[in-house]
Amino acid sequence: WTAGGVTVSAQKVLVLQEAQEQERQWQLDGNASYVLHGQNADTLIVIAKEEQELGAYVVDATTPGVSISPLPTFDHTLRMASVTFKGVIASRVNAAIPVWEAVRQSLDLALVALAGEQAGGAQKVLDFTVEYAKTRIQFGRQIGSFQAIKHMAADLLLETESAISAARDAARTLADDSQESAQAISLAAFSCADAFVKTAADGIQMHGGIAFTWEHPAHLYLKRARADAQLFGTPAYHRERYLQQLGA
């Protein structure tokens, strides 16, 4: 993710990169795919595999040997890039804690932030869908008066409220450094992703044909929901991780 012009990429593919020491400097070789906002970064923090452990390295994006290429995305508002390192000289970061532990903490922060986006997105979709159901007239009646629409809206309300609760609980436990934070974050990761996808998809059905047009934003929310559900692990991965944390 991007903060203050510095892009930190914690994708698993980065672990496959090799770092070699040359005259007290380090050389990076490898490729990192699906780096969020990689084409907008001025500085890259790279997690690379050394002989015995992982290391963290700081690289200027304009350094010779660094190649950054934009990648096509399903959600056109989501910027991703492929970053290639060929004999890139980098500075090694003296980490105060094990590098993978720092990566894990960064991923937890990213998952909590993503859960908040997903819960908020689901709530927004529900809000404008309900408003549309109140004003759209079909067969001489507001479509919101039809039983099928009422049932769908009630189901989506349950989905969004559950997602909001999960996202808030994950943020609270992480801020409090609670022992239950890992479970709460995994729960929020899959529940908020599922809620956003379902709400966005059902919202389009409740709107009808207009939601498939470029003039309506509903399809944009569905694209973001589908894309978000693949970032930092799929819902299936986080659901399995949650069960393991519970000892199931």
Secondary structure, 3 states (H helix, E strand, C coil): CEECCEEECCCHHHHHCEEEEECCEEEEEEEEEEEECHHHCCEEEEEEECCCCEEEEEEECCCCCEEEEECCCCCCCCCEEEEEEEEEEEEECCCCCCHHHHHHHHHHHHHHHHHHHHHHHHHHHHHHHHHHHHHCEECCEEHHHCHHHHHHHHHHHHHHHHHHHHHHHHHHHHHCCCCCHHHHHHHHHHHHHHHHHHHHHHHHHHHCHHHHCCCCCHHHHHHHHHHHCCCCCCHHHHHHHHHHHHCC
